[in-house]
Amino acid sequence: MAGFKDQDFLDRRKAATKAKQAALEKFRANAAANDSNFAERQAGLQATRVARDSRAADRKAARTAREAEIAAQTIRDREARARTDREEAAQKERDRAQHAERETARQAAGKKARDARYAARKARQK
């Protein structure tokens, strides 16, 4: 005699799912036979499903297009920021160069004035 095999949870769940599916199919078969408008209702439901799926596809396409536009705008914004940053860096470098030239010119003028004072003092001493 073979031992009794206790069903585990998955086996019980599969059996319950099969039983529910069989009951549903039996109900649908009886409902279809008894209902003269069944085909019309099913066609209406199918049309509703198709329309709903179509709207969902349209929304998805619109969302994808919107995301693509946002991505393109983000890239344009980054490029514009990078261009602005480069221009600002170039302007700062020009400003630094001009400042360095002015500072060099000021120091040269100061040295020239100091040399002139030194020469005048030496001329007075002679």
Phi, psi and omega in degrees: 000130180284148180287153179289129180255116179281135180285140176272181186299315182298320178297316179296320180293319177297317180297319180294319180296318179296319180295318179296318180296318179296319179295321179294316179297319179296317179297316181296321179296316178293319181294320180294321181290324184273342187252121180281335181268007184301314182297319179296316180295318179298319178296318177298317178296320179296318178297320178297317178298316181297316180296318180296316178296322178296315179296320179297319179295320178297317179297319180296318179296318178296318179297318179297317178296318179296318179295322177295319178295319178297318179296317179296318179296320179298318178296317178298319179296318179297317179297318179296318178297319180295318178297316178297317179298319178296317179296318179296319179296319178296319179295319178297320179295319176296318179297318178298318180296317179296319179296318179297319178296316179297319180295318178297317179295320180295317179295321178295319179295320178296319179294319179297317179294319179297317178296322179294319178296319180297315180297320181294320179295318178296322180293325179291325183289332182280000000 
